[in-house]
Amino acid sequence: MVSTDSTPELNPLFRLQYEQAQSCYVLLYPEGMVKLNQSAAEILKQVNGVDSVSLIHQKLTAQFPEASDILSDIKEFLAIAYDKKWIRYV
């Protein structure tokens, strides 16, 4: 379970970038590419190795005030990203 005090960072084997040809954000890695949906991209754009999950939640809530409580969605996505080794915790 992801704690709100945890601080995620992108695994150095992956690079997040906007791919014009795909019209979306992708995660690039040596073996290929993962196409991200908008929600996943917005969360990963906040993952910097400095901000805690709690701070990421605060920033995304401020950025998307129309969204309902999104903390559980953020934590669920980060758990999946961790399992896929896209992120790690510092």
C-alpha positions as a Markdown table, in Angstrom:
| # | Residue | x | y | z |
|---|---|---|---|---|
| 1 | Met | 0.0 | 0.0 | 0.0 |
| 2 | Val | 1.3 | 3.4 | -0.9 |
| 3 | Ser | 1.7 | 5.8 | 2.0 |
| 4 | Thr | 1.0 | 9.5 | 1.6 |
| 5 | Asp | 4.4 | 10.2 | 3.2 |
| 6 | Ser | 6.2 | 8.2 | 0.5 |
| 7 | Thr | 8.2 | 10.0 | -2.2 |
| 8 | Pro | 8.2 | 8.4 | -5.6 |
| 9 | Glu | 10.7 | 9.0 | -8.4 |
| 10 | Leu | 10.8 | 7.8 | -11.9 |
| 11 | Asn | 13.0 | 4.8 | -12.5 |
| 12 | Pro | 16.1 | 6.0 | -14.4 |
| 13 | Leu | 15.5 | 3.3 | -17.0 |
| 14 | Phe | 12.4 | 5.2 | -18.1 |
| 15 | Arg | 11.9 | 8.6 | -19.6 |
| 16 | Leu | 8.5 | 10.4 | -19.7 |
| 17 | Gln | 8.0 | 12.6 | -22.7 |
| 18 | Tyr | 5.2 | 13.9 | -24.9 |
| 19 | Glu | 5.1 | 12.1 | -28.2 |
| 20 | Gln | 3.7 | 14.3 | -31.0 |
| 21 | Ala | 3.1 | 11.3 | -33.3 |
| 22 | Gln | 1.0 | 9.6 | -30.6 |
| 23 | Ser | -0.6 | 12.8 | -29.3 |
| 24 | Cys | 0.0 | 11.7 | -25.8 |
| 25 | Tyr | 2.7 | 11.2 | -23.1 |
| 26 | Val | 4.7 | 8.0 | -23.2 |
| 27 | Leu | 7.2 | 6.2 | -21.1 |
| 28 | Leu | 10.3 | 5.3 | -23.1 |
| 29 | Tyr | 12.6 | 2.5 | -22.1 |
| 30 | Pro | 15.3 | 0.5 | -23.8 |
| 31 | Glu | 12.9 | -2.2 | -25.0 |
| 32 | Gly | 10.1 | 0.0 | -26.1 |
| 33 | Met | 7.4 | 2.5 | -25.2 |
| 34 | Val | 4.3 | 2.6 | -23.0 |
| 35 | Lys | 1.5 | 4.9 | -24.1 |
| 36 | Leu | -0.1 | 6.6 | -21.1 |
| 37 | Asn | -3.6 | 7.9 | -20.7 |
| 38 | Gln | -4.1 | 11.5 | -19.6 |
| 39 | Ser | -4.6 | 10.7 | -15.9 |
| 40 | Ala | -1.5 | 8.5 | -15.7 |
| 41 | Ala | 0.6 | 11.2 | -17.5 |
| 42 | Glu | -0.6 | 13.9 | -15.1 |
| 43 | Ile | 0.4 | 11.8 | -12.1 |
| 44 | Leu | 3.8 | 10.8 | -13.5 |
| 45 | Lys | 4.5 | 14.5 | -14.5 |
| 46 | Gln | 4.4 | 15.2 | -10.7 |
| 47 | Val | 6.7 | 12.4 | -9.8 |
| 48 | Asn | 10.1 | 14.0 | -9.2 |
| 49 | Gly | 11.8 | 12.3 | -6.3 |
| 50 | Val | 11.2 | 15.3 | -4.0 |
| 51 | Asp | 7.4 | 15.6 | -3.6 |
| 52 | Ser | 5.5 | 13.1 | -1.4 |
| 53 | Val | 2.4 | 11.4 | -2.5 |
| 54 | Ser | 0.5 | 13.9 | -0.3 |
| 55 | Leu | 2.0 | 16.9 | -2.1 |
| 56 | Ile | 1.4 | 15.3 | -5.5 |
| 57 | His | -2.3 | 14.9 | -4.4 |
| 58 | Gln | -2.5 | 18.6 | -3.3 |
| 59 | Lys | -1.0 | 19.8 | -6.6 |
| 60 | Leu | -3.3 | 17.6 | -8.8 |
| 61 | Thr | -6.3 | 18.7 | -6.7 |
| 62 | Ala | -5.4 | 22.3 | -7.3 |
| 63 | Gln | -4.8 | 21.7 | -11.0 |
| 64 | Phe | -8.0 | 19.8 | -11.5 |
| 65 | Pro | -10.5 | 21.3 | -9.0 |
| 66 | Glu | -13.5 | 19.7 | -10.8 |
| 67 | Ala | -12.2 | 16.2 | -10.0 |
| 68 | Ser | -13.7 | 14.6 | -6.9 |
| 69 | Asp | -11.4 | 13.1 | -4.3 |
| 70 | Ile | -8.6 | 11.6 | -6.3 |
| 71 | Leu | -6.2 | 10.4 | -3.6 |
| 72 | Ser | -7.3 | 6.8 | -3.9 |
| 73 | Asp | -6.9 | 7.0 | -7.7 |
| 74 | Ile | -3.4 | 8.4 | -7.4 |
| 75 | Lys | -2.3 | 5.8 | -4.8 |
| 76 | Glu | -3.8 | 3.0 | -7.0 |
| 77 | Phe | -1.9 | 4.2 | -10.1 |
| 78 | Leu | 1.4 | 4.6 | -8.2 |
| 79 | Ala | 1.0 | 1.1 | -6.8 |
| 80 | Ile | 0.6 | -0.2 | -10.4 |
| 81 | Ala | 3.5 | 2.0 | -11.6 |
| 82 | Tyr | 5.7 | 0.6 | -8.8 |
| 83 | Asp | 4.8 | -3.0 | -9.7 |
| 84 | Lys | 5.7 | -2.3 | -13.3 |
| 85 | Lys | 9.0 | -0.8 | -12.1 |
| 86 | Trp | 8.2 | 2.6 | -13.7 |
| 87 | Ile | 8.8 | 4.3 | -10.3 |
| 88 | Arg | 10.6 | 3.6 | -7.1 |
| 89 | Tyr | 10.5 | 5.2 | -3.7 |
| 90 | Val | 13.4 | 7.3 | -2.2 |
